[in-house]
Amino acid sequence: LQRLVEFNQAGLAAAPADAEAAIDLAGAYTTLAEVQLRYGEDHAKEAAPGLDSAEQLLARVLEAERDHRRALREMGLVLLGKARLHLGHKQGLNDPAKALELRKQAHARYERLLGLEPDNRQYASDFAKASAMYADLLQDVGPAEQAIALKQRALGVVAQLVADDPADVASRRTLAALKSDLGDSLSKN
């Protein structure tokens, strides 16, 4: 993965104004950070600089083109990765309020994407997953009603995906997980 980052760094250096090269590099940083986060707390801090670099690259692209779909989607991934850094790590990164704000921002990016292309199945799936992640944290620290409403909306989006393509196993799994999660949330209130 480090070679992928280096390859994309060279690509961006050759074409510094190329939005796609910037997004490719941001994606490489994000992928590397995701692997580092999966290795646990010992490697979590190693993910932060890459996610910060990815966020800066994507912010530059989105400043030039506010509705750049690929940049919006990648920014959502970056923000969700950064939120993970702030959840439960012993290395001074445990900040649930910051994680909640980052998940809220990611949710907003995916909501924007879905608004731009309401029929895009990938954007709908991304939106539903980001909504559920945001709602999970919100339920712990904020108004439960708002969290439940987010989960219900996510459930509706995924239910439509399943209705449109019943053979889509991934959407069916997501739907089942969302139903279970919503049931748990409703039983707590």
N, C-alpha and C positions, 0 to 999 in steps of 0.2 A: 504493500500500500504506500509505503514511503516513496517508492519509485514512481508510482502513479502521481503522487503529489509533485515530485520533481519534474516529471514529464509535463504535467499541466502548468507548472510554474514557467517552464521553458516556452510553452505555447503562448502563455499570456505575455511573456517578455517579448516574444516576436511580434505580437499584435496587441499592444496595451489597450487599444480602444475597442477591441472585439468583445462584445457582451457575452457571446457564447463561450469564449475562452475563459472569461472571468467566472462564468457559471460552472464550467467544467472544473476549474481549480477549486471553487467553493465546494463542489460536490465531492472532490477528492479529499479535501480537508474534513468534510462532514463524515464521510465513510471511515476515514482513519479514526476520527474522534469516537464514532460509534463503537468501533472495535476496542478502543482504549477504555471506554466506559464499561463494556462487557467484561473486561478483565478484572473489574472490581475497583475498590477504593484506592489501592496502591497506584493505579494507572489513571485515575479520574482527573487528577490535576494536569496530566499530560494532554488531555483532550481540550482544555480551555483555550490555549493559544490558537489552535487550529479552528475552533469554532468562532473565536473572535475575528480571525482573518477572513473566514468564510462570510461572516456577517458584514464585515466592511466591504468586501468585494460585491456582495449582493446589494447592499445599500447603494453603492455607486451605480449599479445597473438599474435599480429601481428608481433612482433619482432621475436618470435619463429617460426611462420608459416606465412609468408608474404601473402599468398593467402587464408587464412582461411576465407571462404565465410561468415559464420555466423558473425564472428568478423568484417569483412569489412562492412557488411550491418548494423550492430549495430553501428559501428563507424560513418557511414553516418548519422544515426538518432541523435547521440550525437552531431555531428558537426552542424546539422541543428537546434537542440535545443539551442546550444550555440549561434548560429547566431541570433536566436529570442531574446535572452537576450540583444543583442546589438542594437536592433531596437526599438526606440521610448520610452524607459523607462526613467522616470524622476529621477530615483535613481542613476544617474551617469553612467549608462550603455549604453547610446545612443552613439554608435560608428559605423556608417554605413560602414566605411572602414574595420573595424574588422569583421563585419557581412558579408561583401562581400568576404573577404578572407576565412572565415569559410564555406560559401556556395560553394566557389570554391573547397575547400578541400573535402567537402561532394560530390560534383559533380564528382570529380576525383575518389572517392571510388566507387561510383555507376557505373562509366564508366569502372573501372577495373573489377567489378563484371560482368557486361554485356559482357566484353571481354572474361572472363573466361567461361561463360555459355551463349552464344548468344541466345539460345532457351528458356531460363528461363523467363517466363512471369512476375514473380514478380520482377526480376532484371530489366527487361525492363521498367516496370511501375515505379519502384523506380528511375531509371535513368531519365526517362522523367520528372517526378515531380521535381527531384533535378535540372535538366537542366532548367526548367521553373523558379524555384525559384531563381537560380543563375542569369539567364538572366534578370529577373525583376529588381534586384538590379543593375546589370551591366548596364542596359539601363539608369538608373538614374545617374550613375557616370562615365560610361566608353563609349567606342565606341558603338553606336547604332547598327552598322552593325554586330558586334560580338554577341550582344544580340539577334538580329533577327536570325542570323545563328543558335544559340543555340536553339531558339524556333522552328525553322524549323526542326532541327534534332530531337528534342523531338516529334514534330508533326508526323514526319515520323515513329518513333518507335511506337508511340501509334496507328497510322493508320494501321501499320502491325499487332498489337495486335487485333485490331477490325476486320481486314480482315481474320485473322486466326480463330477468334471466335466471330462472329457477335452477339452472345447471351450474351457476356460479357458486362453487363450494366455499370460496373465501368469504363471499358476502353472507352466505348462510351461516358460517361460523361466527362472523362478526355480529350478525343479528342475534344468534343464540346468546353470545356473551353479553350483548347490550341488554337483552331481555332479563337475563340473570342479574346483571348489575343494577338495572332499574328496579327490579323486584327487591333487591337488598336495600336500595335507597328508600323505597317507599315503606318498607317494613320498619325502618329506623325512625320514621316520622309519624 
